[in-house]
Amino acid sequence: MVAFRFAARLIILIAALALPLSNQAVRAAESPDDAHVLVLGRISDDPRAHYEQLKPLLDYVVPRMADVGIREGRILMARDVQQMNSYLRRGRVDWVTETAGTGMLLEQGSGATPLLLTERDGVSKYTTVFFARSDSGIRSLDDLRGRSVAFQNPYSTSAYYVPAAELLERNLRLEILLSPMDRPSDASVGYLFARTELNIATWVHKRLVDVGVMSNLDWQNPERVPLAFRNDLRIVHETPPYPRALEMVRGDLDPKIKARLREVLVEAAKDPDAREALLRFFKTTRFLPLDESDEAALRYIGGGVKRIRAEVE
């Protein structure tokens, strides 16, 4: 009996620890089928911090969607793309904010669709730059066979999905390296993940790898590429621009809710009451409709993501 009571108390304790520590902590959508609930999702490795970024905008949006039956908002975090795809397929998440590369993974995995382009810090589109040492002899992507490249991490749009897609598009086979000291075969491009933009710049500058990649915004940031490095580095290729971030919705979301959500988000930039919520929402300045060039860029990224998963990962 004592053992039974101890086990019961232990189960209760574990269940309590699994609950949010405060009203501001992340919680799952309790009633995913409730038509009056709008669920905003995020793939997160820091749910508490992301909750604080998401909640103000959700609180702004929900009261403005009463005319389509929305009366409550909830937030649901996923640990990775696979879990978020499951949530979207099951109707547990309605709206997700993500980068272009991850957005295309959600489109392919769950049927989610892009709703709007997200402008952050006044920038709605950016590019990826490939850079090398000026004395490396590398002048274009055609010079990369038998060379090495540093990506950031396996989830980065600007520093993995887009540059890897560019290399595959040129029939350059990618081969993962064991360390910066490892070398690829003459017919391949070796790659590693450096984790941060500063590491990428440092590895290129110190000749640990031949080429680095990052967004043009990071390239221009002296905290990512120190000024002491810049005279020794040169851009050898720059991609066309593509959306910096996206608002995605599940494919079977009620068309009336989808249309009203789009309208509320687009109009938010003109509303002083939305200013703080937008700032907290990853420094968003406004939401924009996608134009033909954006859609073409997303198709390219989507095709690249599919090839990367099939041929590289």
N, C-alpha and C positions, 0 to 999 in steps of 0.2 A: 504493500500500500504506500509506504514511504517513497519507494522508487517510482511508483505511478504518479504521486503528487509532484515529485521533483521533475519528472518528464513533462507533466502538464504545465508546470510553471516555466520550464525552459522553452516550451513551444510558444507560450504567451509572450515571454521576453523577446524571443526572436521575431515574432510578429510585430511587437511594438517597435523594435529597432528598425524594421523594414519600412515603418511609416515615416512621413516627413517630420523633421524636427521642429518645424514651425509652419505657419500658414503660408509662408512664402516659399517653402520647399517644393520640389517637383512632385507632382502626383499624377497618376495615370487617370485617363478618362474612365469614370466609373460606369457610365451608361452610354457606350459608344453608339447605340442605336437611337438615342434621343434626337429627334429632329430639331429641337430648339437649342442644341449645343453646338458651338463652333470650336473645333479642336485644332490648336496650332501645335505643330510638331517641330522638333529639332534633333538632329544627330549630334550627340554631345559627349565629350569626355569630362565636362565640368558642368553638370546639370544645375547646380545651385546658381552659379554665375550666369549661365544662359537664361535661367528662369527670370532673373532680375532684368535681363535685357529684353525678353519677350513680353512679359506681363503688361507693362504700360501701354504698348501698342494694342494688345488684345483688349485691354480695358477701354481703349479709345474706340476700337472698331465695333465691339459687340452692341452698345446702345444704338448705334447708327444702322443696325441691321434688323431692327425689330419689325420693320415692314415686310421682311421675308421670313419671319418666324423665329429669328435668333434671339434668345433671351439670356444665354449663359455662354461663357467662354472657359475653356480648359486648356491645359498645356500637357503634352505627352512627349517625353524624351525617349530617344532610341540610342542604343549603344553603338550601332553601326548601320550601314546601308541595308543589309539584309533584314534587320529588325524593322527599320522604317518601311521598307517595301511590304513587309508583312502587315504592318499597321494600316498602310494605305489600301492594300488589297482587301482587308477585312473591314474597311470603313471606320477604323478607330481614329484616324487622323484625316483632317480635311485640307489643311493648308500647311505647307512646309517652306521655310526660307533656307536657301542653299546656294552654293556656287554652281557655275554652269556645268562643270564636269560631273559633280554629284547629282545635279538635277537630271542630267541625261541618264545616269544610272537608275534613278528613280523612275524615269519615264520607261526605260527598257524593262525594269523589274516589276513594275506595278501598274503601268498605264497612266501614271500621273502626267499632267500637262503643264507647260509654262503658262502662268497667268500674266505676270508683269516682269519687267526688268527693274532691278533695284539699284538706284544711284546712291553711292556712299561717298561722303566727303566731297560731293560735287562731281564725282567721276562715275559715269555709267558703263564705260567700256575701257578695257585695257588690252595690252599686248604681252606676249612673252618674248624676251630677248635671250639669245644665245651669246655668250661672251667668252673670250679666250685671252691669253696673254698676247700682247702685241708682237712679241718675238717668237710666238709659237709656230708660225708658218700656216696657221689655219685662217682661211679667208671666207669659207662658206661651209654649208653642211656637207657638201661633197667631199670635204677633206677629213671627215670624221671616221671613216673606216679605220679600224685598228687603234682608235683613240678612246678616251673615257670621258663620260659626262656625269656631273653631279646634279641629281634631282633633289627636291626638298623632302617630300614624304609621299607615300602611296595614295594620298587622298587630295593632293593639291592639284587644282585645275591649272594654274599658271606655271607651276614648277614640276609637273609630272604629266597629267593627261594631255595637255596641249602640245608640249614639246615632244613627248613620246609619239604622239600621233603624227607630228611633222616628220619625224625620222622614219617612221614606218611608211608614210606616204612616199618617201624617196627610196623605198626598198632597202633601208638600212636596218639590218637585223639587230635587235637589242639582246645583250648578254649580261646578266647580273654578275658583278665582281664580288669577290670575297672581302676585299679591302682596297684602299687606295693604292696599295703596292701591287695588287693583282693587275694583269693586263689582258685585254680581250684578244681574240683571234684577229688576223688581218682583215677578215671579211665582215667583222661585226663592230658594233659600237658598245663598249662596256659601260655599265651604269652602276651608281651607288646612290643611296639616300643620305644626305648630309644633315637633315633635320631642320636647320635654320638657314636663312638667307646669308647671314654673316659667315656661317661655316662654308657655304657654297663659294662665296667670294674669296675666303681665305684659302680654301683648297686649290682654287685656280691660281691665285696669286703665288702660293707656295709650290706650285707645280705638282701637287698631289693628284690632280686630275687635269685633263686638257681643256674642258669646256664646262661652264656652269650655265644654269638657266634660272630665270626668275621673271616676275612681272616688270614691266617698264617702270611702274611706280616704286617698286623696291630697288630697282637699279638706280633710280634718282635719289634714293634716301641714303644719306651718309652713315646712318646707323646700320644699314644693311651692307653697303659697299663703302668702306672708309675712304676718305679723300686721299689717304696715303697710298691706296691701291690703284686709284682710278687712272693715273697716267700710264700704268703698266698694262691696262686692260683695254679691250676693244670689242664692240658688238660685231658679231660675224653674221647674224641673221635675226630678223624681227618678224613675227607673225602678223597677219592682219588682226584688227581689233575684234574682240568678242565680249559678250556681256560679263560684267564684273560679278553680278549676283542675280538670282532669280527668286521669285515667289512662285511656288508650284502648288497645284491643287490636285486632289485625287480625281481620276478620270470619270467617276460616276457621281461626282458632286452635283446636287440639284442645280440646274442651269440658272434659276432665279437667285440662289445664294451666290453662285459663282459670279454672276453679273453684278450683283450688289457689292460683293467684296471688292471686285475690281474698281468699281466706282468710288467706294469709300477710300480705298488706298490711293487712287490717283488724286482725289480731291484733298487729301490730307496735307499736302505740301502748301496749300493755300490757307489752311486753317491754323491760326495762332495756338489754338488749344492742343494741336497735335505736335507742336514743335519739340517739347521735351520727350514725348514718347518716341518720336522719330529719331532723335539724337541717341536715346538709349538703345534703340533697335539697330545696333551695329553702325552707328553714326550715319544713318540713312538720311538723305536730303530730299529725295522724292522717289515715287514709283512711276515708271513710264511704260506705255504700250510697246510691244516688240514690233520693230519694222522688218522689212524684207531682209535687210542685211543681218539683223540679229537672228532671224530664223535660219538663214543660210549658215551662219556661224555655228548655231546650235546643232544643225544637221551634221556639219563637219565634225564637231566635237563628239556628237553621238556615235558617228561612224568610227572615229578614232578610239573612243572608249571601248567599243565592241571589239575592235582589232586588238587593243591592248590586253583585254581579258582573254582573248582567244590565242594570241601569239606570244604574249610576254609573261602574263601571270599564270 
